[in-house]
Amino acid sequence: MRMKKYDVIVVGAGVSGLLAALTLSKHGKKVLVLEKSLYLGGNCNSYMVDGYQVDTGAHAITHLLEGPLKRLMDNYFDFLPVFEDYGYYYVRTENAFMKVPSNLRDFVTFDVLPRKDRVLLSQALTKAFTLCSFGIDLSNQSVYDFMPKNLSQDTYDFVDTISKFLSGRSMRETSAQRVLWGSSFLRDSITQEQFDAMIGRSDPKKLQSAESILASVLPYHLHASLQARVTRVAQPFTSLERLATNEVNNSQGYPRKGLKALLNAILYSLPETVEIKKECEVTSILVQDGKVSGVEADEIYSSDLIIYTGFATELPKLIKDLPNDYAGDLNGIVHSKSLTIWLGLEEEFPEFNYTGSEIWFKDFAYWAMPISNYDPSLAPKDKQLVGFSFVIDENRSEEHELKQAYETIFHAHPKIENHIEMQHEQFIVPEKAAVTIDGKFADIRTPIRNLYIAGTDTDKRSMGITRASYSIIELLKILNEDGNLH
């Protein structure tokens, strides 16, 4: 029997794997996608529970104006999802409900925290942002290192909560750089011209295009031309002005019809040259003379190019004789676990009459989204669907964390306890690598020729689907450099 050969094999059909299959197939490749589970999309999916459509975790899609997902949609999607304006982030306490400040001007009136603390935090944020604007790498300095001392416990709790939702770790383990990026104080954009240069579409004589794309797409502490550095030094106040007037919801959205609308848009856009096999687990990646030759799953599939989008920490189990130092680096990738509780309410509650999300930062912090406010069809008529996400302590049992989570919800919203008609819990790993001080990330290139990694453990920028999209754009750039894209 003759072995079937493909141009590319993609291991994993989460959003990174499907985006890899979509983009490479649109560059003329015959692609096989192998997924071990019954479902496609990974954390980019929705499903029905008792008449309510829940997402896999609560999601906000960021950088939609000029970010990586926008660039992929413009260039490769045949069908585009509709994104509703995300709204705002709010903080809830026993006595207050107000917008989370996204700039220094708003921070002045954020009286959830003591005035003295707000002044000190404003100074610390300005210092961190200024250093970042001048190209100083803050990725190895913790948020706690930048915090003024002698603040109130509420202020420490608030900053700790923001850190946990951005990295899955406390402020002592979260880098200052992560908070600046995650809060949209630093924004990344990718123009069409830059994207074309990256994947080799533009005129190779235009060297400045390649330079500009690297300066824009890569974090500038990894790459910056002398001109880019000079520009930043000459115009620091444009960046500081943004710190004063930043709008955090500037380019965030939520897909109408829920997260599965984005998944469906990817699936609709796949050409016939993409074959997907579900419930087909890859047990081995085959290597000959230092180069990939295929994979072993329910049978052996042959290919000279493999994109691995599972957990990079699992790679040593699939390949014999990986270099020890490389396997050790992969072992340094840090995972965080989250819990999302979805509550279906028998009526619409005035506490949730907003679009956006709210943060409860005392005791056991949560991030909550009333997603049926974006699209009423996600809940039965005149009812409401709210998701509450928690970063959980992996040293405690799921039962303990679940009990504490419900207690927190009912403390924050005592009126809703008797109006719940659907409850559903999800324990997930929201991203394949947490952005911590010491946590590692995988390189897209591996020591095995023509074996590449893509996904949220290869890129630190942004979160979730946006971070996955960054990884795919970096993958396309590297494949183009290696002569494997066209």
Beta strands, then each sheet from edge to edge (+ up, - down):
strand 1: 5-6
strand 2: 8-11
strand 3: 31-34
strand 4: 46-49
strand 5: 52-55
strand 6: 83-85
strand 7: 88-92
strand 8: 97-99
strand 9: 253-255
strand 10: 274-277
strand 11: 284-288
strand 12: 291-296
strand 13: 300-303
strand 14: 306-308
strand 15: 338-345
strand 16: 356-360
strand 17: 366-369
strand 18: 384-391
strand 19: 420-428
strand 20: 451-453
sheet 1: 1+ 13+ 12- 11+
sheet 2: 10+ 3+ 2+ 14+ 20+
sheet 3: 4+ 5-
sheet 4: 6+ 9-
sheet 5: 8+ 7- 16- 17+ 18- 15+ 19-
end
